[in-house]
């Protein structure tokens, strides 16, 4: 697991050896669910 900054920095090398790359960066910028939905 890498933070987005380091994943982007090493993306080419990671893609050479990774079976799967999952980028969930979009989840960091979303609006949190209301307390009732958590």
HUUR-V196355 format. One record per residue. N is the residue number from 1. RES is the residue in one letter. PHI is phi in radians with two decimals (NA if undefined). Layout:
# HUUR-V196355
n->[N | N]
res->[RES | RES]
phi->[PHI | PHI]
This chain:
# HUUR-V196355
n->[1 | 2 | 3 | 4 | 5 | 6 | 7 | 8 | 9 | 10 | 11 | 12 | 13 | 14 | 15 | 16 | 17 | 18 | 19 | 20 | 21 | 22 | 23 | 24 | 25 | 26 | 27 | 28 | 29 | 30 | 31 | 32 | 33 | 34 | 35 | 36 | 37 | 38]
res->[X | X | X | X | X | X | X | X | X | X | X | X | X | X | X | X | X | X | X | X | X | X | X | X | X | X | X | X | X | X | X | X | X | X | X | X | X | X]
phi->[NA | -2.28 | -1.22 | -1.02 | -1.04 | -1.30 | -1.09 | -1.15 | -1.06 | -1.97 | -0.94 | -1.05 | -1.19 | -1.09 | -1.15 | -1.19 | -2.03 | -1.43 | -1.37 | -2.46 | -2.07 | -2.02 | -1.84 | -1.97 | -0.98 | -1.01 | -1.21 | -1.29 | -1.88 | -1.35 | -1.47 | -1.07 | -1.20 | -1.04 | -0.89 | -1.14 | -1.71 | -1.58]
